[in-house]
Amino acid sequence: MPDLLPPLPHLQDGNFLADGGLETTLVFLEGIDLPSFAAFPLVLTEAGRETLARYFAPYLTEARNRNVGFVLDTPTWRANPDWAEKLGFSLDDVLDANRQAVAFAARLRSEVDGSPIPIVLNGVVGPRGDGYVVGATMTEEEAARYHRPQIEALRDGGADMVSAITMTYVEEAVGIALAARAGGVPVAISFTVETDGRLPSGQDLKAAIEETDAATGKTPAYYMINCAHPDHFRGAIASGEPWLDRIRGIRANASRKSHAELDASTELDIGDPAELGRQYRDLRSQLPKLRVFGGCCGTDHRHIVAICEACF
């Protein structure tokens, strides 16, 4: 990252946890209706904030008990203009929701003040489209213009960094990185892959990371992989090549199902938490810079505990 941006504690030595699958936990385990899988409206009501606080509490406790850091995400994966319009929110309303989401996360962090663990406030930026399929695409410039208002709202709300989560094609990832750089906020890029280890665009993971770095002057602080089972991307990271040092976070699915199968599921597939923990342990040997350990679809606190027991 450019020197003018603040350092991120999880780029140093030490392990950091993240939460599991927020939306799948709330929908399938808590029975909460999330139209369009959007959790950001919860920050706008007292009852919604209480729900989110209960959700994050065991993860923060786990991090404190194990004396590891925590990357605290805002529930803003769907808080961009297109999804907001589907949900009946104006642009001003959804930008305010992003700022309120960071304020909520900051309050959660303040409640564990006195603990020695570092907590990073991470503003989550999701794809303009579905997140499972590419659909309509943008140029890098279009993506930067589209995502910049949300990134600036998260920054102005007090986020330490932003992360682009579930990226399906490179141009959108590049645009987000460029918008974050223009806004003076550190950014991480997280790609998702299909069962063959390739992005939904068909590009392989190595090429996607190298192309994003080349187009942005290595602006991303690091890369992650999310919303895929370890079996889906183990082969893609088996080379032992230097580009793997750019991957510092994994937020895997509990299920081996494809994105299409998950999208059609009416029941939650939680997989085997203990097995997932062992797979994370194996991933550490392939990814020497891996620092951030979290989950995605189908994972909850049980999976994060299993990952901790296997890896730390």
N, C-alpha and C positions, 0 to 999 in steps of 0.2 A: 504494500500500500504506500501511497505517497506520504512523506514525512509529516505533512501538515495535518493528517488525520490522527485522531487519538489512538493509542495502542489498545489492543484487545487482550484481556488477560488470558483467554484460551488460545492465543497464539504462542504462549510460553509453555513451559513444562506444566504438567498436571492434567488431571482428567476433569471433564465437565459432563454433567447429565443434562438431558432435556426431558420433556414430558413424552407421553405416548400419543395415541391417536385421539385427539381432542373431540373431533366431530363424531367419530364412530363410537366413542365411549358415551357421549351425551345422548346420541340417538338410540343406540342399541342397548346400552346398559342402564342408562338413566331414564329412558323413555321420553326424552325431550324432543319436541318437533323443531327441526332446523330447516326451514325451506331453503332450497338450493344449497344445502350443506353449509349455510352461512352462520357462523357463531358470533360475528361482531355485534349484532343487535343486542346480545346479552349484556354488553357493557353499559347499555343505556337505561337499565332499570335496576333497582335495588335487588330484586329477586334474581335477576340474571347475574349480577355481580356476585351474589352469594353462591350461586351455582358454580360459577367459575372459580371462586375462592376454594370451595370444597374440592373441586376437581384438582387444583394445583397443590393443595396442602400436602398430600402424601408424597408427592415428588420432591417438594422442598424439604420435607422432613427427612426423606431418604438421603438427599444430598448433604444435609447437615450432619446426620448420623454417621455418614461415611467420610465426612470431611473432604468432599469434592465440590467443585464449583457447579453452577447451574446457569444454563441459558434459558431465560424466561421469555417465552414467545408471547406476543400479542395475538389475540384471536381474530386476526384481520386478513386471513387467507382469501376471503371473498369480498373484502372491503375496497373494491375498485369500482369505477363508474358503471361498467356494463352490468355487473352483478347487482350493484345497488339499484340500478334502474328496474331490474327484474323484481326487486323486493319493495319497490315504491319509495326509495330514498333519492333525494336530490343530491347533486354533487357536493353542495355545501354541507348537507347533513352527513354524508358518508365521510367526508374529510374530517368533520368534527368528531365522528365516531372513532376514527383512527387516533386522533389526539387523546380522546377519552380512554381508549384502550391502553395507550402507553401510561396514562395517569393511573389507571387501575393496576397495571403491572408494577408501577413504582410503589404503590401502596402495599402490594404484596411483599415487595422487597423490604420495605421499611418495617414490616412486621417481624422480619428475621434479623433486624439490626442487632448487633452485638455478637452475631455469629461470625466466625473467621472466614466463612466460605464466600468467594466472590460470586455475585449474581449479575449477569449481563442482561440488560433489557434489549430484546431483539424484536424489531418491528417486522412483522411478516408481510411479504408481498406475494400474492398468488398470481397465477396466470390470468390473462384476460379471458381465455377460453376455459374449457372444461378441466384440464389438468390430466386427463387420461388420453385424450386424442388431440392431434394438432389443430384440426379445423382450419379456420381462416388465419392467415399469418400476417405479421407486420414486418416492415423493414426495421433495421436497427434504429433509425431516426424516428420512425413512427412509434416504436416501443418506448423509446426514451421520453417522447412527448406525452404518451399516454400514461406512463407510470410515474412521472415526476411529481405530479400533485400529491399522490399518496405518500411517496417517499418523503417529500418535504413536510407533510402533515405529521408523519411518524417522527421525523427529526425534530420538528418544532414541539412535539409533545414530550420530548426528552429521551427518545430511544438512543441507546449506545451504538446501535448498528441496525442495518436492515438485512433481511435474507429473502432472496427470491426462491420460493419453494415450489416443487413439482413443475420444473421447467421442461417443456416437451420439445423445444427447438431452439437453436442457438441464437437467432436474431432477437428473440424476445429477451433472452438472458443478457445479451450484449447491451441492448437498450436499457435494461434496468441497471446494469453496472455503470453505464455512462451517465444515467440520470443521478445515481447515487454519488458518483464522483463530482458531478456538477453541483450537487447539493451539499458536498462536504461531509458525507457520512460513510463510514465503512460498510462494505457489502459482502455478503457470502452468496454464492450461487449453488442451488441444489437441483440437480437433474434427476428425473425419474427415467426408468428404463422398463422395457417390456421383458417378457420371459426369455428372450434371446440376448439380453444384455445391451440392446441398442435403444436409443431414445425412440419415442413414438414417431419421430420424423424419419427414422431409419438410420440415422447417423450413429457411429459407434462412440462410446463414451470418451475414449482418448481423443478422438478428433474434435469432439464437442468442447472439451476443456481447452485443448490447445488452440482451437479457433477463437474461443472467447478470450483467452489470454492475449492472443495476437491482436485482436480487434480493439482491446481496451488497454493495452500496455500493462497487462497483469494487474488491472484494477481490483478484481475480487481478492478479498483477504484470504479466502480459501474456498474450496468446493465441498459439496456434500452429495450424497445419494439418498433419495427418500422415495417412499411409496413403491417399494419393490422388495421381494423376499431375497435374502442372501443367495439362495440358489440361482436367482435370475441374473446376478451380476458378478458372481464369484469368478467366472471365466474371463470377464471383461477386465478384471484387475489382477490377473495372474502373471503378468509379464515381468514384474519386478523393475520396471523402467522408472526413470526419474519423475515423470509426470504424476505418478501416484503420490508423490509428496504433497501435491496440491490438494489432495482429499483429506480433510480433517474431521469430517463428521459423517455419521451414518444414522439414518432414521428409517429403519426397515419395516416392512409389513410383517405381521405374524403369519399371514396366509401365503401359500404358494400359488393362489389363484392369479390369473391374468387380470389386467385392468378391466377388460370387458366382462369377465366373470364376476369381479367384485362389484362392478356397476349394476349388475343384474341381481345381486344377492339380496335376499330378504332376511337373512340371518347372519349374525356375526361369526366369522371364522377366526378364533383366537389362536389357532395353531397350538404349538407346544412351547410354553415360556422357557422351560429348562433347555430344550433343544435350541431355541433362538439365542439364549445366553451363550451356549457353547459355540454357536456359529459366529457370534460377535468376537469371541475369544480367538477363533481362527482368523477372522478378518484382521485382527490386530497384527498378525504376522505378515499379512499382505500389504497393510497400509501403515508404514512406520510412523507417520505423523498423525494418526487418528487420535483425536482428543475429545470429540463430542459424541456422546452415546445417548440416543433417544429412540423413539418408536414412531410408527405411522399407523396406517389403517389396521384396526383389530388389536392393537397393543394397548395395554393399560399399566397400572402400577405394578402388577404382578410380573410383567415382562421386564420392566426396568429393574426390579429387584433381582430377577434371574440374571440379567446382563451384569449387574454389579457383582453378584456372587461368582460369576464365571470370569470376570475380567479384572477385578480390583483385589 
